């Protein structure tokens, strides 16, 4: 069985798609960043004074890809090339995943399935700069396995 998005090819062109989606939705600002040291990408936007910050791990996707395609002694690549391929798959896939997730959230808001706040509650940025989810986890009001 293949991993969803493992054959994604849009990569960073998905950023342009996100910008278009958010512009049509009425966002007043939009930006992206890659944190290579932490292995994640960050998408931020503002809509009607509410700031949203979404993080996604390309290392996390690479780890999932490696579980779906384990390295063996019969692999066609050496270990270094295998690791590089897993990371590359993660870097490409994460942008497409974010685009599709964002499109789903915005569509659900537009058709009245949910409010902006319910769609982005965990990613809403507080005046302190942290997200609601970060505040809940740091204050131990919500314990999540693997979140940090």
N, C-alpha and C positions, 0 to 999 in steps of 0.2 A: 504494500500500500504506500502511496506517495504522500508526502507531507504537503498540506496546502501551502501554496505560494512558492514551493521549491523551484518551480520553473518560471517564476516571475522575471520579467525582463525590463519592466518600465523603470525600476529603480528610482533615481532622483527626478525623472520626469513626472513622477507622481506628486512631487512638490508643487509643480505648476498646476496640476489638477486640483490640489488642495487649495491653492491660492484662488483659483477661479471659483470653486465651490463656496469658499468663505466670502469672497467679494459679492457674489450673488445673494448670499444669505444676509449680508449687511454688516459683516465684520469691518471694523475700522482700522485694524492692523493685523499683521501676520508675519511670523518669522520662524526659521528653523535653525537648529544647531546640532552638530555632531560632537559628542564628548567621547573621544577615542580612548582616553584613560579609563572611563567608566563603562565603555562599550555600549553606549546608548545614543539615541537621537531624541531631540526635544522639539516639539511643535508648540508654538504659543500664538494665541490670537486674542483680540479684544472685541467684544460685541456688546453694545449699549452699556459701556462702562464696566462690564464684567470681564475679568481676565481669566484665561484658561491656559494651563500648562500641561501638556501631555508628554509623557516619557515612554519610550519603548526600547527594549534591549536587543541589539543585534547579536550580542553574545548569547542571549537566551534562545534566539532563533537558531543560531549556529549549534548550540547544544542539542536542541530538538532534532536538527537535521542529522547530527552525528548519531543520535539514538535510532533514528529511522534508517541510517546508512552506516552501520558500524564498520570501523576499520578492521581489516583482517590481514593476515600475511599474504593473502591472495589478491589484495587490492591492487588496482592498476597504478596507483600513485604511492610515493613514499609518504611517510607520516607527516612531514612538513607540508607537502603539497595538499594532502588530505585536509589538514588543519586550515590551510589558507583557503581552500575551496569552501569549507564549512563557513568560515568567516565571511567570505564574499557572498555566499548565498544569503546569509543573515543580513548583510548590509543592503542587498538589493530587495529582499523580501519585506523587510520592516517598513520601508516607505510605501509599498503597495498595500500592506496590511493597514497602516495608519490612514491612507487615503480612503480605503473601502470602509473602515470603521467610522471615520468622520462623515463620510457620505451617508451612511446608515443613520447615524445620530441626527444629522441635520435634516434628513428626510423625515424621520420620526417626529421631529419638532414641527416641521412644516405641515404635516398632515394631522397634527393634534394628538399623536399617540403619547407624547410626553412633553413636559416643559423643558426649557433650556436648562433650568437648575437640576432637574432630575437626570437629564442626559449627561451633564458634565459635573455633577456634584463632587465627585472625588478629585477632579482636575481643576476646580475653581481655585483661583489664587487669592489668598488672604492678604490683607494689608502688610503682613509681616514678610511676604514673599514666598511663604510655603503654601502648599496645596492643602485642601481640607483633609485629604487622605494622609498626608505627611503629619499634620497636626494630630489627627486621631491616633495614629500609630505611635508617634513620639510621646503623647500624653498617656499612652497605654489604655486608652478608651476602646481601642480596637486592636486585637492581636491577630496578625496575619502571618501565616507561615511563608517564609521566603521573601517577604516585602522589606526592603530597606535600600 
